[in-house]
Structure formats: structure tokens, C-alpha cells
Amino acid sequence: MSGTRSQGRPIRDSAVGGKDAILHGVRDFLRENFDSDVSRKGIASFLNVTPALISYYFPDRYELLENATVPILKNITDQVDYIISSGEPSLSILRNMIAFYIECHRNEDGIIQCFSNLVVKSDHYHGPDYTFTIRAKTKDFINQKFANDSILSYKLNSMAWNIWSICRIVIVEAPAVSDLHRPGAIVGPSATDRIYTLLTDGVGLDRLPNQSEQLRAERTPLTSALRR
């Protein structure tokens, strides 16, 4: 019958490939556009599909964001377990953990921040808070592995809960090292070694950036050291 179509999947479904493809597309959207319009309309525009297609598979926006972000955060948490249980020397594990956290924030920061907002702002999400779990695993590892070295244990324990955030500051927030976030920038060894040295040497890490970007760049030992 001309001019009508049956109820069911929107006509542009084939353009995106179905539910799994939508979730992959939402993850790409969050990686590139987290600070913009995280709505069905914004996501649909990014995917070049109709909002009706998004609504067909995910009537609830929070369900869409949960399905897109939770598997990524769970995988990150599982990788932390793998690093901790690797059997390598404790300082090597710490360095590997830093390197992994840097890559997480460099590649998945939009997804991580969307998940964090979901946990804080949504009454719909009742699953594990994976960012809390990552912090807790980091702190437990440091408490267990460095207890016999009183000086290093003191330095690391003072920042154990915040190592995850320190890595984000370096990659996402700190203007002194903003060039590390350029596409194609070589982040790994340089940034990892600097954070590792700062953590194990304890250079002013009790004064993390928490004010203006100017203060971050000019007064914070972390960003000042990383600038060199």
C-alpha cells in the first residue's frame, strides 16, 4: 500500500546495522563528542540515522548509555586485575598500571566520564561503580606490596586513591602536557616514566591541580615537572 509502512524497525535500520552497531557508534560518539549533546538526537545525528531508530532499540536513554559504557569499564577493571596478578616485581606492576591508566584516559576518556556521570546522576543505574573499583584495587595493591618499605609506602599511599585521576590530569586536563593528547602523539614511555618518577620520588603530589588552568600550569609541581 502506497504511503504507509508497518510498525517495527525504522526504515533506516539497515544504514547502521542494528543494535550492536548502534552501541559501537555510541562509543565512537562518546570518544569524540562527550562534551556535546549526549542525547538520542545528538547521537542519531552523529550516526546519520533517525532518533526513532535509537528509540526503537533503546527506549530509555540511560539504558543506551549504560549498555555502551559498562562493557568498556568492566574490561578496564578486568585488565587491572590482570596487571596486578602478572607476577612481575611490584614496581614493574606499578609502572604498567600507570601506562595502562594513561592509555585508558587517552583513548576512552569520553566513555569513562559518561559512565561516571551515569553513576552519579542516574537513579536508573544500580550496577558496580567500576571507577571506584579501579581506585580501590590500586590502593589495595599499594597497601599490600609496599608495606615493608616505609618511605615508599608513605609516598605511594598518600596518592594511592588518586593515581587513576593523576593519569587523567596528565592526558586530559593539564595544559603543560596538552600536546600529549594530540592525535598520533607518542604518549607511552615519556608520560609513564614521568608519572612513575613523580610517584616514587613523591615530588609534591599532595598538591594536585584543583584550581584554574593557570594555577595548574604555574604552581603545581606535577604539571611543572611534566612540562620539562
N, C-alpha and C positions, 0 to 999 in steps of 0.2 A: 504494500500500500504506500503510495507516494506521500511524502511529507511526514511520515511517522516512523518511529523505531521503538522496538520493545524495551522494557525496563531491563537493566542489567549493567554490565560494564560499559562505561562511557566509550564513545566511538573511537577516541584517540588512544585507547589502551595499547594497541599494537605499536604505537610510536615510542613507548617507554619499555614495554616488555613484561609488565606485570608487577606483582608485589615486591619480589626480591630486587628487581631493577629500580623500583622507587626507593627502597631503602638504601641501595648503593648510591643513587642520585642524591638523596638527602644528606648522606655522609659527605659527598663531594661539596654539596652546597654549604654545609656547616664548616668545612675546612676552609672555604674561600670567603664566606659571607656571614660569619657568625654575628657580626655587629649590625647586620642589616635586618631585613624583615623576615624573622623566623616564623612565618605563618604559612598556612596552606597556599595562600595566594602568591607569596614570595617564592616558595619552593616550586610551585607549579610553573611560575614564570621562568625560573632557572632551568627546570627540566623540559620546558616547552611542551607542557601538557595542560589540560584544563584542571582547575581546582576540583571539579567534580570527580575526576579520576583519583585524586588524592583521597577525597572523602569516601569514595567507594570502598577502597581498601582499608582506610584508617579514618573512621568517622570521628574519632577523638584525636585532637592534635597531640595531646600528651602521650597517647599510645604510640603515635607515629614517632615522636622524638625518643621515647623510651626504646622502641624497637630498633631505632637507628643507632643509639648511643651505647646501650648496655652491653651488647656483644663486644664492642671495642674496649670498653673499660674492663670487662671481665677478662679479655685476652691480655690486657696490660697487667692486671693483677696476677694472672697465671704466669706471665713471663717474669714477674718479680720473684715469685716462688721458685721458678727455675733458676734464676740467677743466684738466689740465696742458697739453694741446695746444690750448687755446682761442685762443691768440694774444693774450690780454689782457696788460696790464702785469703784471710779476712780483708786485707787492704785491697787485694785484687777484686774481690766481690764488691767492695765499696766503690771502686773506680768504675767497674762495669755497671753498677747501679746508676751512678751519675750519668754515664754515657747513654744509658737506656732512657733515663728520665728526660735528658736533653732532646733526644730524638722523638720521644712521645710528644713533648710540647711543641717541637718544631713542626711535626707532621700532623698531629691530631688535636692541637690546642682548641680549635673551634668545637670539636666533638666533646672534649673534656669539659670545657666551660658550659656547654649546653647541658651536659649531664649534671654538673654541679648546680646549675640553676633549677633543673628539674627536681633535684633532691630538696633544695631549699624552698622553692616557691610552689611546688605542686603537691596538692593533697592526694593526688592520684597514685603517686609512686610510693610503694612500700617495700621495695627490694633493697638489697645491700647498697650501702654507700661505699662504692669502690675506692673513691679518693681517700676516704677515712681509712679504709683497709690498707691501702698502699702506704700511707703515713705510719700506721700502726706497725706494719711489717718492717718498715725501715727502722723505726725506733727499737723494736724488739731485737732486730738483728744487731744493732749497735750495742744495746744493753748486754746482750749475751756474748758477743765476740770481743769486746774491748774492755770488759770489766777488769781485767788484770793489768791494764796499762792505765794507771790513774790519771796521768796528764792527758793522754789522747782521749780517754774515756770522757773526761770532763769537757774537753773541747767539742767532741762529737755529740755528746748528749745534750749540750746546750743548744744544738741546732738539729738534733735528730728528727724532730717532728716537722721541721721546715725544709729539709733537703729537697723534697718534691717541689716546693714553692721557689726555692733558690734557683733551681734549674729553669723554671718558667720565667723568673725575672730576667735571667741572662738572655733567654731566647726571645721573649715576647715584649718585656716591659723596659728593660734598662737601655736608655738612649746611648750609653757609652759603648754598647756592643750591638747596636741595632743592625749593623752591617752583617752580623751573623745570620740574620733572618732573611737575607736576600735569597731569591731562588737560585739554586746552584751553589750557594756559599758552602765552603768546607767547614762544617761545624765540629765534627767529631773530636779529633785529638786535641786541638787548641783549647776549645771551651772546656772539655772534660778535664784536661790537665790543670787548667787554671782553677776550676772549682775544687778539684781534688786537693790541690795545694793549699787553697784558702781554708778548706775544711780541716785538713790535718795540721795546718800551721795555726789555725784559729785567729786569722787576721781580721779582727773587728766584725765578726759575723753576728755579734749581738746587736748590731746597728743596721739591720736590713733596710732597704729602701721602702719607705712607707709614707712619703710626703710628695712634694712636687717633683716633676721630672728634673728640674734644675737642681734640686737638692740631691736627687739620686745621682746625678752626674758629677756634682761638685763636692759633696760632703760624705758620700757613703764609701767606706773603704772597699766594699765589694766591687762597685762599679768603677771606682778609681783604679783599683788594681787590674781589673779586666780591661781597662782602656789601654794599658801599656802593651 
